[in-house]
């Protein structure tokens, strides 16, 4: 089969048989994207966190998590394409896979990066028209959302013990603006570790507690209410803020 070259979002060039017939996705949001644009039997492997679509989660071979893979399972699947992400996947393991298989890596920090990724993945798997239609639909939904004026100040937590928040230069930070929030930690690195005392000093209007990566629950709200009694504390769907594929359609509606 003739091989075709593609450039990923790290400006790496890869060569693969086109269209690929045995795809492994190491990224939950991009797994969901593949399904949305019409890929089905070609996806042979996913991670244990690729919960959408549910039928794939039940039926596809799981090759581990997003950070730790069962290399023997990957080798057994003999992929002709692996789709990865710079932030979500482990660099050393991805580099090891890239020595054996074509690995296409996304790097996404804002909506524009996500839309570029969708178009490139569509081209990568032979579904350019479907991907382009999805991009147009997402753009249409996001065009009327807040642009940055009169935003409520907010902190978005990603972990507990230690407490960590989303900072600047992250996709979550970009999505917060569309949801109507100004991230109080935008200038403090990508995922700074903070204390609740520091949170009290910052005094945000809103505290956002997502369902992932740490699964915040109703019981955790008490800790934050004690330290920031005037803040509005919200449990939110983490997928809406951190998944950058077809889930963006739902995110725009929710925001």
Secondary structure, DSSP 4 states (H G I P E B T S, - for coil): --EEEEE-TTS-EEEEESS-SSEEE--HHHHHHHHHTT--TTEEEE-TT--SSHHHHHHSEE-B-SS-B-HHHHHHHT-SEEEEETTTS-HHHHHHHHTTS-EEEE--SSHHHHHHHHHHHHHHTT-HHHHHHHHHHHHHHHTTS--SSSPEEEEEEEETTTTEE--SSSHHHHHHHHTTEEETTTTS-SS-B--HHHHHHH--SEEEEESSSS---GGGHHHHHHH-TTSEEEEE-HHHHH--STTHHHHHHH-
